[in-house]
Each structure stands twice: as structure tokens, then as C-alpha cells.
């Protein structure tokens, strides 16, 4: 089964955040490949995340470097008591 087919528990926005937490210098092309969506969709997600204050984009020469703001609360009322940092910590935590 293709892991990119069907539904997932996390949104594409969350997938982009996780990928950027792992490598803040990823290009849109690389993000699109990892998340499994188009570069255009990735560009819109980046705009959304910047608009929400969850990330900041900084230029380093010709490349973008993304800085995550971990203290930003999650957007849905069900999880608004948690932050971007909480989500990333839970998803990226290594298990034994």
C-alpha cells in the first residue's frame, strides 16, 4: 500500500511543519516530494503558516531558511490549548 494514498491523521500543513522542523532549508520541490502534494500547494501552505505566525521565512543567499515559532497555539478549538511546539515534540519524539 502506498503510504501517501488515503487519509492520514495529520494535515498537509502539519506535514510541512514536521518536514521543516527536520530540515529548515528544504526547497519547495523537496517539501512537495516529501508531503506528496504539488509545489503550488506547498507554496500556499507556507503562506498560510507565515500568516498564522507559525513560521518565518528568511533569505540565506538564494535559499530560504524557515524558522518555526513553537509557542504559537494550534488553530482548531479542540487543540487550541496546545502549541506548534507541543505537536512537533509529540510527533518527532524518538521511542525506545
C-alpha positions as CSV (number, residue, x, y, z in Angstrom):
1,X,0.0,0.0,0.0
2,X,1.3,3.5,-0.9
3,X,1.6,5.4,2.4
4,X,0.5,8.6,0.6
5,X,-2.8,7.2,-0.5
6,X,-5.9,7.5,1.5
7,X,-6.3,9.6,4.6
8,X,-3.9,10.5,7.4
9,X,-4.3,11.7,10.9
10,X,-2.3,14.9,10.3
11,X,-3.0,17.6,7.7
12,X,-0.6,18.7,4.9
13,X,0.1,21.8,7.0
14,X,1.3,19.6,9.8
15,X,3.4,17.5,7.4
16,X,5.1,20.7,6.1
17,X,5.8,21.8,9.7
18,X,7.3,18.4,10.6
19,X,9.5,18.4,7.4
20,X,10.7,22.0,8.1
21,X,11.4,21.1,11.7
22,X,13.7,18.3,10.4
23,X,15.3,20.5,7.8
24,X,14.6,24.2,7.8
25,X,16.4,24.7,4.5
26,X,14.2,22.4,2.4
27,X,13.2,23.7,-1.1
28,X,9.6,23.8,-2.1
29,X,10.3,21.0,-4.6
30,X,11.7,18.8,-1.8
31,X,8.8,19.6,0.5
32,X,6.4,18.7,-2.2
33,X,8.1,15.4,-2.7
34,X,8.1,14.5,1.0
35,X,4.5,15.6,1.6
36,X,3.2,14.2,-1.6
37,X,1.5,17.3,-3.0
38,X,2.3,19.9,-5.6
39,X,4.8,22.8,-5.2
40,X,1.9,25.2,-5.7
41,X,0.1,23.6,-2.8
42,X,3.3,23.8,-0.7
43,X,3.7,27.5,-1.5
44,X,0.1,28.2,-0.3
45,X,0.7,26.2,2.9
46,X,3.9,28.3,3.5
47,X,1.8,31.5,3.0
48,X,-0.8,30.1,5.5
49,X,1.8,29.2,8.1
50,X,3.5,32.5,7.8
51,X,0.2,34.3,8.1
52,X,-0.6,32.4,11.2
53,X,2.8,33.3,12.7
54,X,3.8,29.7,12.9
55,X,6.9,30.1,10.7
56,X,9.1,32.9,9.4
57,X,11.0,32.8,6.1
58,X,14.5,34.2,6.0
59,X,16.7,34.5,3.0
60,X,20.2,33.0,3.1
61,X,21.7,33.9,-0.3
62,X,19.4,32.4,-2.9
63,X,17.8,29.9,-0.4
64,X,15.0,30.3,2.1
65,X,15.5,29.2,5.7
66,X,12.4,28.6,7.7
67,X,12.2,29.3,11.4
68,X,9.4,27.7,13.4
69,X,7.7,29.6,16.2
70,X,6.9,26.8,18.7
71,X,4.8,28.9,21.1
72,X,2.0,29.6,18.5
73,X,-1.2,27.8,19.6
74,X,-2.8,25.3,17.3
75,X,-5.7,26.7,15.4
76,X,-8.6,24.3,16.0
77,X,-10.6,24.8,19.2
78,X,-10.2,21.1,20.1
79,X,-6.4,21.5,20.2
80,X,-6.0,25.3,20.9
81,X,-4.7,24.5,24.4
82,X,-1.5,23.1,22.7
83,X,1.2,24.7,20.7
84,X,3.1,24.1,17.4
85,X,6.0,23.0,19.6
86,X,3.8,20.5,21.5
87,X,2.7,18.9,18.2
88,X,6.3,18.8,16.9
89,X,7.6,17.3,20.1
90,X,5.0,14.6,20.2
91,X,5.4,13.6,16.5
92,X,9.2,13.8,16.4
93,X,10.0,12.2,19.8
94,X,12.1,9.1,19.5
95,X,10.7,5.9,21.0
96,X,12.9,3.3,22.6
